Amino acid sequence: MSTVFNILALVVMFAVVVVLIRGLANMLRGGSGNTSNKLMQMRVLLQFIALVLILLGAYAAGRF
């Protein structure tokens, strides 16, 4: 079961990187501040989900 949490955590961490790069690209080209704000909110949400999945994976593995 912990393997499932680890794989999901990796997928979410990859999504965090994608959203971060999109936010940086938006900022560098002078994009909308509203878009930057939405991307930042999405990044924070994805980071929270990744953290929860990592903790659940550690709990399922008996390390917590």
C-alpha positions as CSV (number, residue, x, y, z in Angstrom):
1,M,0.0,0.0,0.0
2,S,2.8,2.4,0.7
3,T,4.0,1.9,-2.9
4,V,0.8,3.3,-4.1
5,F,1.2,6.4,-1.9
6,N,4.8,6.8,-3.1
7,I,3.8,6.6,-6.8
8,L,1.0,9.1,-6.2
9,A,3.3,11.4,-4.3
10,L,5.8,11.3,-7.2
11,V,3.0,12.2,-9.7
12,V,1.9,15.1,-7.6
13,M,5.4,16.3,-7.1
14,F,5.9,16.3,-10.9
15,A,2.7,18.3,-11.2
16,V,4.1,20.8,-8.8
17,V,7.2,21.2,-11.0
18,V,5.0,21.7,-14.1
19,V,2.8,24.3,-12.4
20,L,5.9,26.1,-11.0
21,I,7.5,26.2,-14.5
22,R,4.2,27.5,-16.0
23,G,4.1,30.2,-13.3
24,L,7.7,31.3,-14.0
25,A,7.0,31.4,-17.7
26,N,3.9,33.5,-17.1
27,M,5.9,35.9,-14.9
28,L,8.8,36.2,-17.4
29,R,6.6,37.0,-20.3
30,G,4.6,39.6,-18.3
31,G,1.4,37.6,-18.2
32,S,-1.6,38.3,-16.2
33,G,-1.3,38.7,-12.4
34,N,-4.5,36.8,-12.0
35,T,-3.1,33.8,-13.8
36,S,0.1,34.0,-11.7
37,N,-2.1,34.0,-8.5
38,K,-4.1,31.0,-9.7
39,L,-1.0,29.1,-10.5
40,M,0.5,29.9,-7.1
41,Q,-2.7,28.7,-5.4
42,M,-2.6,25.5,-7.4
43,R,1.1,24.9,-6.6
44,V,0.4,25.3,-2.8
45,L,-2.5,22.9,-3.1
46,L,-0.4,20.4,-4.9
47,Q,2.4,20.7,-2.4
48,F,-0.1,20.0,0.4
49,I,-1.4,17.0,-1.4
50,A,2.1,15.7,-1.9
51,L,2.9,16.2,1.7
52,V,-0.2,14.3,2.8
53,L,0.6,11.4,0.5
54,I,4.2,11.2,1.7
55,L,3.0,11.1,5.3
56,L,0.4,8.5,4.5
57,G,3.0,6.4,2.7
58,A,5.3,6.6,5.7
59,Y,2.4,5.6,8.0
60,A,1.5,2.7,5.8
61,A,5.1,1.5,5.7
62,G,5.2,1.6,9.5
63,R,7.8,4.3,9.7
64,F,5.6,6.8,11.5
